[in-house]
């Protein structure tokens, strides 16, 4: 109907009888009509779309990502503390700690698979020959829970949880590195303000406030943290807190400040180790290449020690170089 009206207007616009229609005017009217139609459609869509719908979607995605990061922190917590709950032969050493580990893994499952029925259906229908990595994530989650329910020895549980940790990072494409170069000076100041009252200036946790807490704060310099404590794990602990303890989430600190604090804690563990003389046996008798801040974010002291040994540093110099690397950050 619109096109018929346009053609009539074109004929009535002064075109002499018997001459060819003014097609340029017809085309102009067609384009004008289409443009007006699109404008009307846009106004109608805007009228029926709730205000801020796009913002809400972005907010939901941000909240979901924060929950996934929290799940990662909970997995790290179980990796580090499960040996305190279950012994090497599968005996339960601390029933309260053991039940807490089970509860934490249930919480991780709820975060990773908020729709349990769909997750179970996906696992049952998955090929055992080749599976997408997100199904491997769910399978490793289920395997970890089965092992813990049988109070399996710590090495078995830690192995499957490390695989689960890697799956979570891969599936959700998580960034576990600082956006900016961490500042150890800023980290030291934040530690004094937010952490020293409980953990002590030296990190040992032997403070009046700390000793009144149940459980008391852990000794950050304890050798048992060599395998599990990394800047990324400290970052997660500061971001989300630690369940079952008095360790709160420091959401008043922005992301860069939390990384500053995390890198400082690992540097503090090296105090007194970087000044000892040693003779390097590295290739060309030089200090090994410095890992970047991004690489250091995920390295525990045990992993950094292995990295140095692989670079040719002898045992006498490992602690010295490890301290220098932690306390003299390079981009």
PyMOL commands that set and color helices and strands:
alter all, ss='L'
color gray80, all
select helices_A, chain A and resi 2-11+23-48+53-85+95-112+116-125+133-149+154-171+184-194+196-199+208-211+223-225+231-240+255-268+283-285+293-297+301-310+315-327
alter helices_A, ss='H'
color red, helices_A
deselect
rebuild
show_as cartoon
